[in-house]
């Protein structure tokens, strides 16, 4: 998993070299029956054009879906692996959704708030005594709201990992792809450095300074486990995956593998003249470990924004945002509790989204404020430090925006 923030230097610093917590993985998913294209011919043609535009930036494979109450429209472009066009990206391919996992985790926390078992104003120190101390870090000054809104000031454990530079190469990737690290050790790494800031002393939950940190969602996952007495994985399954019928969404635990069908995830490392197959890779935890499909992801987003997953007070709190400057190359982005908003031409209400990046995978998605329409996509190529990646990302955002505004 890689931070959504821009720039080669940041990407190098935030490269994940270790990941999932040593907790029980979910059972293997049921066999998936792949399907052909869906949607009327005009909608398919428009979505296909936008998927082809992503492919034209140099990506190897693209899969996209648009969902409404009336059904879904799908498109794909490129190949599943290096064997040529006779092996296209499978319909309903599994892929790592990366930091899109954060929205799922935020929903878990907000459901617990709605049940009265937790409060957004609770401090980390109250819920996890002694967990955030040292080098100026202070859990008494960080609330649950700060974690979910990325306003805690905590360092990203990926950015301070001593192995980041080594993993920024094909050889380093191969050495680390089976390595797993407990969330407590991820937190420990983050606390080796002073915080970027401490939230407002009087009302820390009102802090508006923003900085993307995967550490926030590691702590959120630990708080879920402290409050419920269950693993984060169990809560994800019991509260979201099973009730929504997300039969092709799973928590991989410490496994570095993605189920079939999938496509090869290619990463272009800096100063390397050929891509590396990074399909096998260690993953994050509550901050970025989920594996899903474009269809399941769209079902989740529509359920969330239609108000089916949260009580009104918590749903409103989720949409209270702060400016998230220099996160992605798009104007006016604001970050709420595990989900972000941005303005879009042709839709006065904008769209809600998050997005995720993992080795060889970029997940771009969005949903209308009323949940009526969702667009999800997976691009099986990541080019680190290459301007072509900016073009790929822009094409991915255009696909989502055009799909949500009716093309």
C-alpha positions in Angstrom: 0.0 0.0 0.0 1.2 3.5 -0.9 0.0 6.8 0.4 -2.3 8.7 -1.9 0.0 11.7 -1.6 1.9 12.9 -4.7 5.6 13.0 -5.5 8.4 10.5 -5.9 10.1 11.4 -2.7 6.8 10.9 -0.7 6.1 7.7 -2.6 9.5 6.4 -1.8 9.1 7.3 1.9 5.7 5.7 2.2 6.2 2.4 0.4 4.8 -0.4 2.4 7.4 -3.1 3.1 5.4 -4.9 5.8 1.8 -5.3 6.5 -0.9 -7.4 7.9 -1.4 -8.1 11.5 -1.0 -11.7 12.7 -4.7 -12.3 13.2 -6.8 -15.0 11.6 -7.5 -14.6 8.0 -11.0 -15.0 6.6 -12.0 -18.2 4.9 -11.3 -18.6 1.2 -14.0 -16.9 -0.9 -16.4 -19.0 -2.9 -15.7 -19.7 -6.5 -16.4 -16.6 -8.6 -18.4 -17.0 -11.8 -17.0 -14.4 -14.1 -19.5 -12.5 -16.3 -19.5 -10.6 -19.5 -20.2 -6.9 -20.1 -23.3 -5.3 -18.6 -25.3 -2.2 -19.4 -27.0 -0.8 -22.5 -24.8 -0.3 -25.6 -24.5 3.5 -25.3 -23.4 3.4 -21.7 -21.0 0.6 -22.3 -19.5 2.5 -25.2 -19.0 5.6 -23.1 -17.4 3.7 -20.2 -15.3 1.7 -22.6 -14.0 4.9 -24.1 -12.9 6.1 -20.7 -11.3 2.8 -19.8 -9.4 2.8 -23.1 -8.2 6.3 -22.2 -6.6 5.0 -19.0 -5.0 2.2 -21.0 -3.6 4.7 -23.5 -1.5 6.3 -20.7 0.6 3.1 -20.6 -1.4 0.9 -18.2 -1.5 -2.8 -18.8 -5.1 -3.6 -17.7 -8.2 -1.7 -16.5 -11.5 -2.8 -15.1 -14.5 -0.4 -14.4 -18.1 -0.6 -13.3 -20.9 1.9 -12.9 -23.8 1.0 -10.6 -27.3 2.5 -10.2 -30.6 1.1 -8.9 -31.3 0.0 -12.4 -28.2 -2.2 -12.8 -24.6 -2.0 -13.7 -22.4 -1.1 -16.7 -19.0 -2.6 -17.1 -15.9 -2.2 -19.2 -12.4 -3.6 -19.4 -9.3 -2.8 -21.4 -5.9 -4.4 -21.8 -4.6 -7.7 -20.7 -4.5 -9.9 -17.6 -0.8 -10.6 -17.8 2.2 -10.3 -20.2 0.9 -13.0 -22.5 -0.9 -10.7 -24.9 -4.4 -9.6 -25.8 -5.8 -13.1 -26.0 -5.9 -13.0 -22.2 -8.0 -9.9 -21.2 -8.5 -8.7 -17.7 -11.1 -11.0 -16.2 -14.6 -9.7 -15.5 -15.0 -9.3 -11.7 -11.3 -9.7 -11.1 -10.2 -9.5 -7.5 -7.7 -6.7 -6.5 -6.4 -4.9 -3.5 -8.4 -1.8 -2.8 -5.6 -0.3 -0.7 -6.6 2.8 1.3 -10.3 2.4 0.2 -10.2 0.1 3.2 -10.1 3.2 5.4 -13.7 4.0 4.6 -14.8 0.5 5.8 -12.9 1.0 9.0 -14.4 4.4 9.6 -17.9 2.9 9.2 -17.1 0.3 11.9 -16.0 3.0 14.3 -19.0 5.2 13.6 -21.3 2.3 14.1 -19.8 1.8 17.5 -20.3 5.5 18.2 -24.0 5.2 17.2 -24.4 2.3 19.6 -23.0 4.4 22.5 -20.0 2.2 22.9 -17.5 4.9 21.8 -17.5 8.6 21.3 -15.7 10.7 18.7 -14.4 12.8 21.5 -12.8 9.9 23.3 -9.1 10.2 23.4 -6.6 7.5 22.3 -5.3 7.5 25.9 -8.7 6.6 27.3 -9.2 3.8 24.8 -5.6 2.5 24.5 -3.8 3.7 27.7 -0.2 4.3 27.1 -0.3 3.4 23.5 0.7 6.8 22.1 3.6 8.3 24.2 7.2 9.3 23.7 9.1 11.7 21.5 6.4 14.4 22.1 3.5 12.1 21.0 0.6 12.4 23.4 -2.5 10.2 23.2 -4.3 12.5 25.6 -4.4 15.2 22.8 -5.7 12.9 20.1 -9.4 11.9 19.7 -11.1 9.3 17.7 -12.3 12.1 15.4 -8.7 13.1 14.8 -7.8 9.6 13.7 -10.6 9.2 11.3 -10.3 12.8 9.9 -6.4 12.6 9.6 -5.9 15.6 11.9 -3.9 13.8 14.6 -0.5 15.0 13.6 0.9 11.5 14.0 3.7 10.4 11.6 2.8 7.8 8.9 4.5 4.6 10.0 5.3 4.0 6.3 7.2 7.3 6.1 9.5 6.4 9.0 10.0 2.8 8.2 13.8 1.9 8.1 13.1 -0.4 5.2 11.4 2.0 2.9 14.4 2.9 0.7 15.3 -0.8 0.3 11.8 -1.7 -0.8 11.9 1.0 -3.5 13.6 -1.5 -5.8 12.6 -4.8 -7.4 15.1 -6.7 -5.2 13.8 -5.0 -2.0 10.2 -5.8 -3.0 11.1 -9.5 -3.4 12.7 -9.5 0.0 9.8 -8.0 1.8 6.7 -9.4 -0.1 6.1 -12.2 2.5 6.9 -10.1 5.5 4.1 -9.2 8.0 4.2 -6.8 10.9 1.9 -6.5 13.8 -0.1 -3.2 14.1 1.6 -2.6 17.5 5.0 -2.6 15.7 3.6 -0.3 13.0 2.5 2.1 15.7 5.9 1.8 17.5 7.6 2.8 14.3 5.5 5.9 13.9 6.2 7.0 17.5 10.0 7.0 16.9 9.6 10.5 15.5 8.0 13.6 17.1 4.5 14.4 15.8 4.0 16.9 13.1 1.7 18.8 15.5 -0.5 18.2 18.6 -4.2 18.8 18.1 -5.8 21.8 19.8 -5.5 21.3 23.6 -9.0 22.6 24.5 -11.0 20.9 21.7 -8.7 18.4 19.9 -11.6 17.0 17.9 -11.9 20.4 16.2 -8.4 20.4 14.8 -8.3 21.4 11.2 -4.6 20.8 10.3 -4.6 17.8 8.0 -2.0 15.2 7.2 -2.4 11.8 5.7 -1.1 9.1 8.0 -1.8 5.3 7.8 -1.0 5.2 11.5 -4.3 6.9 12.3 -6.2 3.9 10.9 -4.0 1.3 12.6 -5.0 3.0 15.9 -8.7 3.0 14.7 -8.5 -0.7 14.1 -6.9 -1.3 17.6 -9.7 0.8 19.1 -12.3 -1.4 17.3 -10.8 -4.4 18.8 -10.6 -2.9 22.3 -14.2 -1.8 22.3 -15.7 -5.0 20.8 -13.4 -7.7 22.1 -13.2 -9.1 18.6 -10.7 -8.8 15.8 -11.0 -6.1 13.2 -11.4 -8.8 10.6 -14.4 -10.3 12.4 -16.1 -6.9 12.8 -15.6 -6.1 9.1 -17.2 -9.4 8.2 -20.0 -9.3 10.8 -21.0 -5.7 10.2 -20.3 -5.1 6.6 -19.2 -7.9 4.3 -22.0 -10.4 5.3 -24.9 -8.0 5.8 -24.2 -6.4 2.4 -23.7 -9.7 0.6 -20.1 -8.8 -0.4 -19.3 -12.4 -1.3 -16.1 -11.3 -3.1 -14.6 -9.0 -0.5 -12.2 -10.5 2.0 -9.6 -9.8 4.7 -6.4 -11.5 3.7 -4.8 -11.7 7.1 -1.1 -12.3 6.6 -1.5 -13.9 3.1 0.3 -12.0 0.3 -1.9 -13.6 -2.4 -4.9 -12.4 -4.3 -7.6 -15.0 -5.3 -8.3 -15.9 -8.9 -9.5 -14.5 -11.1 -7.2 -11.5 -11.1 -4.7 -9.7 -13.3 -1.0 -9.2 -12.9 -0.2 -6.1 -10.9 2.8 -4.4 -12.5 5.0 -1.8 -10.8 7.6 0.3 -12.5 10.2 1.1 -9.9 12.3 4.2 -10.3 15.2 4.0 -12.8 14.2 0.5 -13.9 13.5 0.0 -17.6 11.0 -2.8 -17.2 8.0 -3.5 -14.9 8.1 -5.9 -12.0 5.3 -8.3 -11.3 4.2 -7.3 -7.8 1.0 -9.3 -7.6 2.3 -11.2 -4.5 2.8 -8.6 -1.8 2.4 -8.0 1.9 -0.5 -5.7 2.8 -1.6 -3.2 5.5 -4.3 -3.9 8.1 -7.2 -1.7 9.1 -5.5 1.0 7.0 -5.4 -0.8 3.7 -5.7 -4.6 3.5 -9.1 -5.4 1.9 -9.4 -7.3 -1.3 -12.5 -6.8 -3.3 -14.0 -6.4 -6.8 -15.4 -3.4 -8.6 -18.9 -4.7 -8.1 -18.6 -5.3 -4.3 -16.9 -2.0 -3.8 -19.7 -0.2 -5.6 -22.4 -2.0 -3.5 -20.6 -0.8 -0.4 -20.3 2.8 -1.5 -24.0 3.0 -2.6 -25.1 1.5 0.7 -23.0 4.0 2.7 -24.1 7.2 0.9 -27.8 6.1 0.9 -27.7 6.1 4.7 -28.1 2.3 5.2 -24.9 1.8 7.2 -24.9 4.6 9.8 -27.4 6.4 12.0 -28.2 10.0 10.9 -25.9 11.7 13.5 -22.9 9.6 12.7 -23.6 9.9 8.9 -23.6 13.7 9.3 -20.4 13.6 11.3 -18.7 11.6 8.6 -19.4 14.3 6.1 -17.9 17.1 8.3 -14.7 17.9 6.4 -11.4 19.8 6.5 -9.3 21.0 3.6 -7.0 18.2 2.4 -4.4 20.1 0.4 -1.7 18.4 -1.7 -3.3 15.0 -1.4 -4.3 14.4 -4.9 -4.1 16.6 -8.1 -7.6 17.9 -7.9 -9.0 21.2 -6.6 -11.1 21.7 -3.6 -10.6 18.3 -1.9 -11.9 18.0 1.6 -11.5 15.0 4.0 -14.2 13.8 6.4 -14.3 10.7 8.6 -12.8 8.1 6.3 -14.2 9.6 3.1 -13.4 12.7 1.0 -15.3 15.1 -1.1 -14.4 17.1 -4.2 -16.3 19.4 -6.6 -17.1 18.1 -10.0 -18.2 20.0 -13.1 -21.8 19.1 -14.0 -22.7 18.1 -10.4 -23.3 21.0 -8.0 -23.2 18.6 -5.0 -19.8 17.1 -5.9 -18.8 13.5 -5.3 -17.6 11.4 -2.4 -14.6 9.2 -2.8 -11.4 7.9 -1.2 -9.2 5.8 -3.5 -6.3 3.5 -2.8 -2.9 2.6 -4.2 -1.0 -0.6 -3.7 2.0 -2.1 -5.5 0.8 -2.5 -9.1 -2.8 -1.4 -8.3 -4.6 1.9 -8.4 -8.2 2.0 -7.2 -10.3 5.0 -8.2 -13.9 5.3 -7.2 -16.6 7.7 -6.3 -20.3 7.9 -5.4 -23.0 10.6 -5.6 -24.1 12.2 -2.4 -27.4 10.4 -2.4 -25.8 7.0 -3.2 -27.8 6.7 -6.4 -24.8 6.2 -8.6 -21.3 4.7 -7.9 -18.3 4.2 -10.2 -15.4 1.9 -9.3 -12.2 1.0 -11.2 -9.0 -0.9 -10.9 -5.9 -0.2 -12.9 -3.3 -2.9 -12.7 -0.2 -0.7 -13.2 1.7 1.7 -10.9 4.6 3.8 -12.2 6.6 5.3 -9.4 8.1 8.7 -10.0 7.0 8.7 -13.7 5.0 11.6 -15.1 2.9 9.0 -17.0 1.4 8.0 -13.6 0.0 11.5 -13.3 -1.7 11.0 -16.6 -3.0 7.6 -15.6 -4.4 9.0 -12.4 -6.0 11.9 -14.2 -7.7 9.5 -16.7 -8.9 7.4 -13.8 -10.5 10.4 -12.1 -12.1 11.5 -15.4 -13.7 8.1 -15.7 -15.2 8.3 -12.3 -16.4 11.9 -12.7 -17.9 11.4 -16.1 -19.7 8.2 -15.0 -21.2 10.0 -11.9 -22.4 13.0 -13.9 -24.1 10.8 -16.6 -21.3 11.3 -19.2 
